[in-house]
Amino acid sequence: MTETVDVLIIAPELPAYAHPGDAGADLIAAEAVRLAPGERALVGTGVRIALPEGHAAFVVPRSGLAAKHGITIVNSPGTIDAGYRGEIKVALLNTDAREPYDIAVGDRIAQLIVMPVPRARFIPVDELPDSLRGHGGFGSTGYQNHGGSNA
């Protein structure tokens, strides 16, 4: 059984899950916007929510918009904290170098993922425990698989 959480909402149209088992509910544009090539815009959704303590919502791009039109979210994922009560706006970016993209009222522009988020206790230490990964980062494992080589 899938766990659910109650989220209080004020919205002209409720975010909706397109398919059973989807992690993200679609957010729709509450305003029309034309994104020129390379342009970004903050697009309102008309959605305001009250998340329960211990939860956050994350605004993420829609894969179809990204793959077909180069539309993504500048600050992906956008984080909605439990205490925020303002309108959820999406910072969209048109990465296409040639074609503008028109967003109409009612278009699905992003997805909203609601998740439990534990509060971290930061504990000062003089040394961190070892791990397999260690200091490796920023491409340290390589980009191609050459029979186990990390070249």
VONU-30212 format. One record per residue (C-alpha): residue in three letters; residue number from 0; y, x, z. Coordinates in Angstrom, 1 decimal. Layout:
<sites>
<code->ALA	pos->NUM	v->Y	u->X	w->Z>
...
</sites>
This chain:
<sites>
<code->MET	pos->0	v->0.0	u->0.0	w->0.0>
<code->THR	pos->1	v->3.5	u->1.3	w->-0.9>
<code->GLU	pos->2	v->5.9	u->1.6	w->2.0>
<code->THR	pos->3	v->9.2	u->-0.3	w->1.6>
<code->VAL	pos->4	v->12.6	u->0.0	w->3.3>
<code->ASP	pos->5	v->15.2	u->-2.7	w->3.6>
<code->VAL	pos->6	v->18.6	u->-1.6	w->2.0>
<code->LEU	pos->7	v->21.6	u->-3.9	w->2.4>
<code->ILE	pos->8	v->23.4	u->-4.2	w->-0.9>
<code->ILE	pos->9	v->26.5	u->-5.7	w->-2.5>
<code->ALA	pos->10	v->26.2	u->-5.6	w->-6.3>
<code->PRO	pos->11	v->26.9	u->-7.7	w->-9.4>
<code->GLU	pos->12	v->23.3	u->-7.0	w->-10.5>
<code->LEU	pos->13	v->20.6	u->-5.5	w->-8.2>
<code->PRO	pos->14	v->19.0	u->-2.2	w->-9.2>
<code->ALA	pos->15	v->15.6	u->-2.9	w->-10.6>
<code->TYR	pos->16	v->12.3	u->-0.9	w->-10.9>
<code->ALA	pos->17	v->11.2	u->-1.1	w->-14.6>
<code->HIS	pos->18	v->7.5	u->-0.7	w->-13.8>
<code->PRO	pos->19	v->5.2	u->-1.0	w->-10.7>
<code->GLY	pos->20	v->5.0	u->2.4	w->-9.0>
<code->ASP	pos->21	v->8.3	u->3.7	w->-10.4>
<code->ALA	pos->22	v->10.2	u->6.0	w->-8.0>
<code->GLY	pos->23	v->13.7	u->5.1	w->-9.3>
<code->ALA	pos->24	v->15.4	u->1.8	w->-9.6>
<code->ASP	pos->25	v->17.8	u->1.5	w->-12.6>
<code->LEU	pos->26	v->21.5	u->1.5	w->-12.0>
<code->ILE	pos->27	v->23.7	u->-0.1	w->-14.6>
<code->ALA	pos->28	v->27.2	u->0.5	w->-15.8>
<code->ALA	pos->29	v->29.9	u->-1.9	w->-14.5>
<code->GLU	pos->30	v->32.4	u->-0.6	w->-17.0>
<code->ALA	pos->31	v->32.5	u->0.5	w->-20.6>
<code->VAL	pos->32	v->33.0	u->4.2	w->-21.3>
<code->ARG	pos->33	v->33.0	u->6.4	w->-24.4>
<code->LEU	pos->34	v->31.8	u->10.0	w->-23.8>
<code->ALA	pos->35	v->33.0	u->12.4	w->-26.4>
<code->PRO	pos->36	v->30.9	u->15.5	w->-27.1>
<code->GLY	pos->37	v->31.1	u->17.7	w->-24.0>
<code->GLU	pos->38	v->33.0	u->15.1	w->-22.0>
<code->ARG	pos->39	v->32.2	u->13.8	w->-18.5>
<code->ALA	pos->40	v->33.2	u->10.6	w->-16.8>
<code->LEU	pos->41	v->32.7	u->9.0	w->-13.4>
<code->VAL	pos->42	v->31.1	u->5.6	w->-14.3>
<code->GLY	pos->43	v->31.2	u->2.8	w->-11.7>
<code->THR	pos->44	v->28.1	u->0.7	w->-11.0>
<code->GLY	pos->45	v->29.6	u->-1.9	w->-8.8>
<code->VAL	pos->46	v->26.8	u->-1.2	w->-6.3>
<code->ARG	pos->47	v->27.5	u->-0.6	w->-2.6>
<code->ILE	pos->48	v->24.6	u->0.0	w->-0.1>
<code->ALA	pos->49	v->23.9	u->0.5	w->3.6>
<code->LEU	pos->50	v->20.9	u->2.8	w->4.0>
<code->PRO	pos->51	v->19.1	u->2.8	w->7.3>
<code->GLU	pos->52	v->19.5	u->6.0	w->9.4>
<code->GLY	pos->53	v->17.0	u->8.7	w->8.4>
<code->HIS	pos->54	v->17.2	u->7.8	w->4.7>
<code->ALA	pos->55	v->19.2	u->9.0	w->1.8>
<code->ALA	pos->56	v->19.5	u->7.8	w->-1.8>
<code->PHE	pos->57	v->19.5	u->10.2	w->-4.8>
<code->VAL	pos->58	v->21.1	u->9.3	w->-8.2>
<code->VAL	pos->59	v->19.2	u->11.0	w->-11.0>
<code->PRO	pos->60	v->19.4	u->11.0	w->-14.8>
<code->ARG	pos->61	v->17.4	u->8.7	w->-17.0>
<code->SER	pos->62	v->15.0	u->10.8	w->-19.1>
<code->GLY	pos->63	v->15.4	u->8.7	w->-22.2>
<code->LEU	pos->64	v->19.2	u->9.1	w->-22.2>
<code->ALA	pos->65	v->18.8	u->12.8	w->-21.7>
<code->ALA	pos->66	v->16.1	u->13.3	w->-24.4>
<code->LYS	pos->67	v->17.6	u->11.0	w->-27.0>
<code->HIS	pos->68	v->21.3	u->11.4	w->-26.5>
<code->GLY	pos->69	v->22.0	u->14.4	w->-24.3>
<code->ILE	pos->70	v->23.4	u->12.2	w->-21.5>
<code->THR	pos->71	v->22.9	u->13.7	w->-18.0>
<code->ILE	pos->72	v->24.4	u->13.7	w->-14.6>
<code->VAL	pos->73	v->26.7	u->16.6	w->-13.7>
<code->ASN	pos->74	v->25.8	u->16.7	w->-10.0>
<code->SER	pos->75	v->22.2	u->15.8	w->-10.3>
<code->PRO	pos->76	v->20.9	u->14.6	w->-8.0>
<code->GLY	pos->77	v->23.9	u->12.9	w->-6.5>
<code->THR	pos->78	v->23.3	u->12.3	w->-2.8>
<code->ILE	pos->79	v->24.2	u->9.0	w->-1.1>
<code->ASP	pos->80	v->24.2	u->9.5	w->2.7>
<code->ALA	pos->81	v->23.2	u->6.7	w->5.1>
<code->GLY	pos->82	v->26.8	u->6.4	w->6.3>
<code->TYR	pos->83	v->28.4	u->6.0	w->2.9>
<code->ARG	pos->84	v->29.6	u->2.5	w->2.1>
<code->GLY	pos->85	v->31.7	u->3.0	w->-1.1>
<code->GLU	pos->86	v->30.7	u->2.1	w->-4.7>
<code->ILE	pos->87	v->28.0	u->4.3	w->-6.2>
<code->LYS	pos->88	v->29.6	u->6.0	w->-9.2>
<code->VAL	pos->89	v->27.7	u->8.3	w->-11.6>
<code->ALA	pos->90	v->29.2	u->11.5	w->-13.0>
<code->LEU	pos->91	v->27.8	u->11.4	w->-16.6>
<code->LEU	pos->92	v->28.1	u->14.2	w->-19.0>
<code->ASN	pos->93	v->27.5	u->14.1	w->-22.8>
<code->THR	pos->94	v->25.8	u->17.4	w->-23.6>
<code->ASP	pos->95	v->25.6	u->16.6	w->-27.4>
<code->ALA	pos->96	v->27.9	u->19.0	w->-29.3>
<code->ARG	pos->97	v->28.6	u->16.5	w->-32.2>
<code->GLU	pos->98	v->28.0	u->12.9	w->-31.3>
<code->PRO	pos->99	v->30.0	u->10.7	w->-28.9>
<code->TYR	pos->100	v->28.0	u->8.2	w->-26.8>
<code->ASP	pos->101	v->29.2	u->4.7	w->-25.9>
<code->ILE	pos->102	v->28.2	u->3.1	w->-22.6>
<code->ALA	pos->103	v->28.5	u->-0.7	w->-22.4>
<code->VAL	pos->104	v->28.7	u->-2.8	w->-19.3>
<code->GLY	pos->105	v->25.1	u->-3.5	w->-18.3>
<code->ASP	pos->106	v->23.6	u->-0.3	w->-19.8>
<code->ARG	pos->107	v->21.1	u->1.5	w->-17.6>
<code->ILE	pos->108	v->22.8	u->4.8	w->-16.9>
<code->ALA	pos->109	v->20.9	u->6.4	w->-14.0>
<code->GLN	pos->110	v->18.1	u->5.8	w->-11.4>
<code->LEU	pos->111	v->18.4	u->5.5	w->-7.7>
<code->ILE	pos->112	v->15.7	u->6.9	w->-5.5>
<code->VAL	pos->113	v->15.6	u->6.0	w->-1.8>
<code->MET	pos->114	v->13.8	u->8.4	w->0.5>
<code->PRO	pos->115	v->13.3	u->9.2	w->4.2>
<code->VAL	pos->116	v->15.1	u->12.4	w->5.1>
<code->PRO	pos->117	v->14.3	u->14.1	w->8.3>
<code->ARG	pos->118	v->17.1	u->15.8	w->10.2>
<code->ALA	pos->119	v->16.7	u->19.5	w->10.4>
<code->ARG	pos->120	v->17.0	u->21.6	w->13.6>
<code->PHE	pos->121	v->18.3	u->25.0	w->12.6>
<code->ILE	pos->122	v->16.7	u->27.6	w->14.9>
<code->PRO	pos->123	v->18.3	u->31.1	w->14.8>
<code->VAL	pos->124	v->15.7	u->34.0	w->14.7>
<code->ASP	pos->125	v->15.9	u->37.7	w->14.0>
<code->GLU	pos->126	v->13.2	u->37.7	w->11.4>
<code->LEU	pos->127	v->11.4	u->35.0	w->9.2>
<code->PRO	pos->128	v->7.7	u->34.8	w->9.0>
<code->ASP	pos->129	v->6.0	u->36.3	w->5.9>
<code->SER	pos->130	v->5.0	u->34.0	w->3.0>
<code->LEU	pos->131	v->3.1	u->34.5	w->-0.3>
<code->ARG	pos->132	v->6.4	u->34.0	w->-2.3>
<code->GLY	pos->133	v->8.5	u->36.2	w->-0.1>
<code->HIS	pos->134	v->11.9	u->37.0	w->-1.7>
<code->GLY	pos->135	v->10.9	u->36.0	w->-5.2>
<code->GLY	pos->136	v->13.2	u->33.5	w->-7.0>
<code->PHE	pos->137	v->15.3	u->32.9	w->-10.1>
<code->GLY	pos->138	v->12.4	u->33.3	w->-12.6>
<code->SER	pos->139	v->10.4	u->35.8	w->-10.6>
<code->THR	pos->140	v->7.1	u->34.2	w->-11.7>
<code->GLY	pos->141	v->8.0	u->34.6	w->-15.4>
<code->TYR	pos->142	v->8.4	u->32.0	w->-18.1>
<code->GLN	pos->143	v->5.2	u->32.4	w->-20.1>
<code->ASN	pos->144	v->1.5	u->32.4	w->-19.1>
<code->HIS	pos->145	v->-0.1	u->35.6	w->-20.6>
<code->GLY	pos->146	v->-3.5	u->35.4	w->-19.1>
<code->GLY	pos->147	v->-2.3	u->35.7	w->-15.5>
<code->SER	pos->148	v->0.5	u->38.2	w->-16.3>
<code->ASN	pos->149	v->4.0	u->37.5	w->-14.9>
<code->ALA	pos->150	v->5.7	u->39.6	w->-17.5>
</sites>
